[in-house]
Amino acid sequence: MLKNKYTITAVTLIAGIALGFIPLFLMYSSQADEITLLQSNEAEISKTNEDMIEQIANFQFTEEDVDRLEAKVSRLLLKSASGGGVNMKMMPHPQTGELSVEMAEVFSFDQNHAFCRVETNKEAFIMPTYKMGDVLIEENEFFMAMSTTTIEDFKITTDTDGNNKLVMTGGLDCFTEVAKASMILGSREIAEYASYKIEAVDAGLGGGRAGDTFEFTVYFDESIAPINYAIFGPEFTFTGDMIDGEITIPQPW
């Protein structure tokens, strides 16, 4: 009987301890879970921050990026076409006859003017002329400048490649001089009149590298432009590879 009494007392004591420990255990277990969750959240937040920093770094703009964005905005706000640059034309070499002599044609245009100019030739070349055959042009003997006097048409369209294209027509003054040692053909001061058609294509930002082109076709009448007619014939297109500059043409109106 005494033994049973001790047994009951022991069981009661153990049960009491257990009942007191269970809430304490649950409390500490809950706190441990919260600490684990907090650590997990901190790790996730840290990883998210790292990802965001990486994304921000990827979106950082260089000065060139900013310039390009500004240029694109300017193009969207553009109301008229304009452009300018340098076309490089290759002329026949005096000895080999190969098209290896560079001739730079500087050009510019907008809705009020257009010009194309060859200041001089740095190397000798052969000029195939319309009425005088092949003429040897020595170093620094050639000069040509064309400047519009009237603009009759200024039309913007889209070409077959989806690029914006400008066609200008009108009249111009043409100054051409071949200053050889024995003679001077033409003049830098006295102009000959001719009509023209300009075709400019805007293939996007980047000028010639993007595909921009500029062609200045001139129509010479022998009766009013005999010197240029003898050199270039009734129709001649001044163009080349665009190595510098930019052509900007808005969407057709």
C-alpha positions in Angstrom: 0.0 0.0 0.0 2.8 2.4 0.9 4.5 1.4 -2.4 1.5 2.4 -4.4 1.3 5.6 -2.6 4.9 6.5 -3.6 4.2 5.4 -7.2 1.2 7.7 -7.4 3.2 10.5 -6.0 6.0 10.0 -8.5 3.7 9.9 -11.4 1.9 13.0 -10.2 5.3 14.8 -9.9 6.5 13.8 -13.3 3.1 14.8 -14.8 3.4 18.2 -13.1 6.9 18.7 -14.3 5.9 17.7 -17.9 2.9 20.0 -17.8 5.1 22.9 -16.7 7.8 22.1 -19.3 5.5 21.7 -22.3 4.5 25.5 -22.4 8.1 26.4 -21.8 9.2 24.1 -24.6 6.6 25.4 -27.0 7.6 29.0 -26.2 11.3 28.3 -26.9 10.4 26.2 -30.0 8.3 29.1 -31.3 11.2 31.6 -30.7 13.6 29.3 -32.5 11.3 29.1 -35.5 11.0 32.9 -35.5 14.8 33.2 -35.4 15.2 30.7 -38.2 12.5 32.5 -40.2 14.2 35.9 -39.5 17.5 34.5 -40.6 15.9 33.1 -43.8 14.2 36.4 -44.5 17.5 38.3 -44.0 19.3 36.0 -46.4 16.5 36.4 -49.0 16.6 40.2 -48.5 20.4 40.2 -48.9 20.1 38.1 -52.1 17.4 40.5 -53.4 19.5 43.5 -52.8 22.4 41.9 -54.6 20.2 41.1 -57.6 18.8 44.7 -57.6 22.4 46.2 -57.4 23.4 43.9 -60.4 20.3 45.0 -62.4 20.9 48.7 -61.6 24.5 48.3 -62.7 23.3 46.7 -66.0 21.1 49.7 -66.6 23.8 52.3 -66.0 24.2 54.5 -69.1 27.5 55.6 -70.6 28.0 59.1 -72.0 27.7 57.6 -75.4 24.3 56.0 -74.5 23.0 59.3 -73.2 24.1 61.0 -76.5 22.3 58.4 -78.5 19.1 58.7 -76.5 19.3 62.5 -76.9 19.8 62.1 -80.7 16.8 59.7 -80.9 14.6 62.2 -79.1 15.8 65.0 -81.4 14.9 62.9 -84.4 11.4 62.3 -83.1 10.9 66.1 -82.6 12.4 66.9 -86.1 10.2 68.7 -88.5 12.5 69.0 -91.5 15.4 67.2 -93.2 19.0 68.2 -93.0 22.5 66.6 -93.2 26.1 67.0 -94.1 29.3 65.1 -94.2 32.0 63.7 -96.5 31.6 61.4 -99.5 34.9 59.6 -100.5 35.1 59.0 -104.2 37.9 56.9 -105.7 39.6 58.1 -108.9 41.8 56.3 -111.4 45.5 56.2 -110.5 47.8 57.7 -113.2 50.1 54.6 -113.5 47.8 51.7 -112.7 44.5 53.0 -113.8 43.0 51.4 -110.6 40.4 53.3 -108.6 42.8 54.0 -105.7 43.1 57.8 -105.5 40.9 59.4 -102.8 38.8 62.5 -103.5 36.8 63.9 -100.7 33.5 65.6 -101.5 32.1 67.7 -98.7 28.4 68.3 -98.7 25.6 69.9 -96.7 21.9 70.5 -97.1 18.7 71.6 -95.4 15.4 73.0 -96.5 17.0 76.3 -97.6 20.3 75.3 -99.2 22.6 72.5 -100.5 26.2 72.4 -101.6 28.9 70.0 -102.6 32.6 70.9 -102.7 36.0 69.5 -103.6 38.6 71.9 -102.3 41.6 70.2 -104.0 43.2 66.9 -104.8 46.1 65.7 -102.7 47.3 63.2 -105.3 47.4 63.1 -109.1 44.6 61.2 -110.8 43.1 60.5 -114.2 39.8 62.3 -114.9 37.7 60.6 -117.6 35.9 63.6 -119.2 32.9 63.7 -121.5 34.5 65.5 -124.5 38.2 65.7 -123.8 39.0 62.0 -123.1 41.1 61.0 -120.1 42.9 64.1 -118.6 45.8 63.8 -116.2 45.1 66.0 -113.1 48.3 66.7 -111.2 48.4 67.3 -107.4 46.4 70.3 -106.3 45.0 71.2 -109.7 41.3 70.4 -109.3 38.6 72.5 -107.6 34.8 72.2 -107.8 32.0 73.8 -105.8 28.2 73.6 -106.4 25.8 75.7 -104.4 22.0 75.8 -104.9 20.3 79.0 -106.0 16.7 77.7 -106.0 14.8 74.9 -104.4 11.8 73.8 -106.4 10.9 70.5 -104.7 11.6 69.3 -101.2 9.9 66.0 -100.9 10.2 63.3 -98.2 9.1 59.7 -98.8 9.9 56.2 -97.6 12.0 54.0 -99.8 11.6 50.3 -100.4 13.8 49.4 -97.4 11.6 51.5 -95.1 14.2 54.3 -94.8 13.2 58.0 -94.9 14.3 59.6 -98.2 14.5 63.2 -99.4 14.4 64.4 -103.0 15.4 68.0 -103.7 15.3 69.7 -107.1 16.1 73.1 -108.4 18.9 75.2 -109.9 22.5 75.8 -108.8 25.8 77.6 -109.6 28.7 75.4 -110.4 32.3 76.5 -110.1 34.9 74.1 -111.6 38.5 74.8 -112.2 41.4 72.7 -113.6 44.5 74.8 -113.0 47.2 73.0 -115.0 50.6 74.6 -115.5 50.0 75.3 -119.1 46.4 76.3 -118.9 43.4 77.0 -116.6 40.1 75.4 -117.5 37.1 76.9 -115.8 37.0 79.3 -112.9 36.6 79.6 -109.2 34.9 83.0 -109.5 32.6 82.6 -112.6 29.8 80.1 -112.2 27.9 78.1 -114.8 24.2 77.4 -114.1 22.8 73.9 -114.0 19.7 72.1 -112.7 20.0 69.4 -110.1 18.4 66.5 -108.2 19.5 65.6 -104.7 18.6 62.2 -103.2 19.5 61.7 -99.5 18.6 58.6 -97.5 18.4 58.3 -93.7 19.1 54.7 -92.6 19.4 55.6 -88.9 21.9 56.9 -86.4 25.5 56.4 -87.5 25.8 58.1 -90.8 27.4 56.1 -93.6 28.0 53.2 -91.2 24.3 52.9 -90.7 23.6 53.2 -94.5 23.0 56.9 -95.0 23.7 58.1 -98.6 23.8 61.4 -100.4 23.7 61.8 -104.2 24.0 65.1 -106.0 23.0 64.6 -109.7 23.6 67.7 -111.9 22.2 68.3 -115.4 24.5 70.4 -117.6 23.3 72.2 -120.7 26.1 72.7 -123.2 24.8 76.1 -124.3 24.9 77.6 -120.8 27.5 75.4 -119.0 30.0 74.5 -121.7 33.0 73.8 -119.4 31.1 71.5 -117.0 29.4 69.9 -120.0 32.8 69.1 -121.6 34.1 67.6 -118.3 31.0 65.9 -116.8 28.6 65.5 -119.7 24.9 66.2 -119.7 24.3 64.3 -116.5 26.7 63.5 -113.7 26.1 62.2 -110.1 28.5 63.3 -107.4 28.6 60.8 -104.6 30.8 58.2 -102.9 31.1 56.3 -99.7 29.9 58.4 -96.8 32.8 58.4 -94.3 31.7 61.2 -92.1 28.6 63.1 -91.1 24.9 62.3 -90.5 21.7 62.6 -92.5 18.5 63.2 -90.6 15.1 63.0 -92.3 11.8 62.9 -90.4 8.8 60.7 -91.2 6.9 61.7 -94.3 4.4 64.4 -93.6 
